[in-house]
Amino acid sequence: MNLMILFVISSLFLNSLFLGVEPAKPNSQIIVMGFVYCDICSNNSFSRHSYFLPDAEVRIDCKFKAISRKTVEQISISVNRTTNKHGIYKLEIPSVDGIKCAEDSAVVSSCKASLTWISSSSCNIPGYTTTSDQIAIKSKQANLCIYSLNALNFRPSKRDITLCGT
């Protein structure tokens, strides 16, 4: 019986702690992503014969700088990522104290992705090897920023004129 009373009292105590308390807003999460494809026609564009490349190694270098009245903070990160079966690479940066990317208009970001390696033997000549062009999508409600980098590509050593023409 003593255990039952202890359970009821602890339940009431815990309940009273959380009543009227608003959940804390999570810190920002930053996602940097892009994709790698095989440019079959060697024209640096995605055509109907192109396909996404899994297992491509990509180097991602980013700097995020937050400027406010009180402080200037900078975070730099460099990582290697491998594309998934859909040719997508992704870097997820969990919440960083002091960086509110979706709210602060003064957050300056720069990211660069570079091809480093590909396992494919049929499509292994680098095309667009480095990109720093990005589209930024910010959601204040979700406290989320997504930086989508332009596509990188490899191409075959010989162009297939039956597929691509002259």
C-alpha positions in Angstrom: 0.0 0.0 0.0 2.9 2.4 0.8 4.1 2.0 -2.8 0.7 3.0 -4.2 0.7 6.2 -2.0 4.2 7.0 -3.1 3.2 6.6 -6.7 0.2 8.9 -6.4 2.1 11.6 -4.6 5.0 11.5 -7.0 2.6 11.6 -10.0 0.8 14.7 -8.5 4.2 16.3 -7.8 5.5 15.8 -11.3 2.2 16.9 -12.8 2.3 20.2 -10.8 5.9 20.8 -12.0 4.8 20.8 -15.6 1.4 22.6 -15.4 1.6 26.0 -16.9 5.1 25.7 -18.1 5.6 26.4 -21.8 7.9 24.0 -23.6 11.3 25.6 -24.4 11.8 26.6 -28.0 14.5 24.3 -29.4 17.7 25.8 -30.7 18.2 26.1 -34.5 19.0 23.1 -36.6 21.0 23.6 -39.8 20.9 21.2 -42.7 23.3 21.5 -45.7 22.5 19.2 -48.6 23.0 18.7 -52.3 23.3 15.9 -54.9 25.7 14.3 -57.3 24.7 12.9 -60.7 26.2 11.3 -63.8 26.0 13.7 -66.8 25.8 11.1 -69.5 25.8 13.7 -72.3 28.7 15.7 -70.9 26.9 19.0 -71.2 26.9 20.0 -67.4 23.1 19.7 -67.2 20.7 17.0 -66.0 19.2 15.3 -69.0 16.7 12.4 -69.4 19.7 10.1 -69.6 21.4 11.4 -66.5 21.2 9.5 -63.2 22.0 10.1 -59.6 25.3 8.7 -58.2 25.4 6.7 -55.0 28.6 6.4 -53.0 30.2 9.6 -54.2 32.5 11.3 -51.6 31.8 15.0 -51.1 33.7 17.5 -48.9 31.5 20.1 -47.2 33.0 23.3 -45.7 30.8 25.8 -44.0 31.1 28.9 -41.9 28.2 30.4 -40.0 28.7 33.9 -38.5 26.1 35.4 -36.1 26.4 39.1 -35.5 24.4 40.8 -32.8 24.6 43.9 -30.6 26.3 41.8 -27.9 28.7 39.5 -29.8 30.1 38.1 -33.0 30.3 34.3 -33.1 31.6 32.1 -35.9 31.3 28.4 -36.4 33.3 26.6 -39.0 32.8 23.0 -39.9 34.5 20.7 -42.5 33.3 17.1 -43.1 33.2 14.4 -45.7 29.9 12.8 -46.7 29.0 10.0 -49.0 25.9 10.2 -51.2 23.0 7.8 -50.5 21.3 5.6 -53.1 19.6 8.7 -54.5 22.8 10.6 -54.9 22.1 13.0 -52.0 24.7 14.1 -49.5 23.6 15.8 -46.2 25.2 17.4 -43.2 23.0 17.9 -40.2 24.3 20.4 -37.6 22.3 20.1 -34.4 21.4 23.1 -32.3 24.2 25.5 -31.7 23.9 27.9 -28.7 23.8 31.5 -29.8 23.1 30.8 -33.5 19.4 31.3 -34.4 19.7 30.9 -38.1 15.9 31.3 -38.8 15.4 34.3 -36.6 18.6 36.3 -37.0 18.8 38.2 -40.2 22.4 38.9 -39.3 23.5 35.2 -39.7 25.9 35.1 -42.6 26.6 31.7 -44.0 28.8 30.3 -46.7 29.0 26.7 -47.6 31.1 24.9 -50.3 30.9 21.4 -51.5 33.6 19.6 -53.5 33.8 16.2 -55.2 36.6 14.1 -53.8 36.0 10.5 -55.0 33.5 8.2 -56.9 33.4 4.4 -56.9 31.8 4.2 -60.4 34.1 3.2 -63.2 31.6 4.1 -65.9 31.1 7.7 -64.8 34.2 9.0 -63.1 35.4 12.1 -64.9 34.7 15.2 -62.8 32.3 17.8 -64.3 31.1 20.4 -61.8 33.5 19.6 -59.0 32.9 22.5 -56.6 29.9 24.6 -55.7 29.2 27.4 -53.3 25.9 28.6 -54.8 23.1 27.8 -52.5 19.4 28.4 -51.8 18.5 29.0 -48.2 15.2 27.9 -46.8 14.4 29.2 -43.3 11.5 28.2 -41.0 11.1 30.3 -37.8 8.4 28.0 -36.5 10.5 24.9 -36.8 13.7 26.8 -36.0 15.3 25.1 -39.0 17.5 26.3 -41.8 18.2 24.3 -44.9 21.0 25.2 -47.3 20.6 23.4 -50.6 23.8 23.5 -52.7 23.9 23.3 -56.5 24.4 19.9 -58.1 27.8 18.4 -58.6 28.5 15.9 -61.4 30.7 13.3 -63.0 30.6 12.2 -66.6 31.7 9.1 -68.6 35.1 9.2 -70.4 33.3 8.9 -73.7 30.1 10.6 -74.8 27.5 8.2 -76.2 26.4 9.9 -79.4 23.5 7.5 -79.9 21.9 8.8 -76.7 23.0 12.4 -76.9 23.5 13.2 -80.5 26.5 15.2 -81.8 
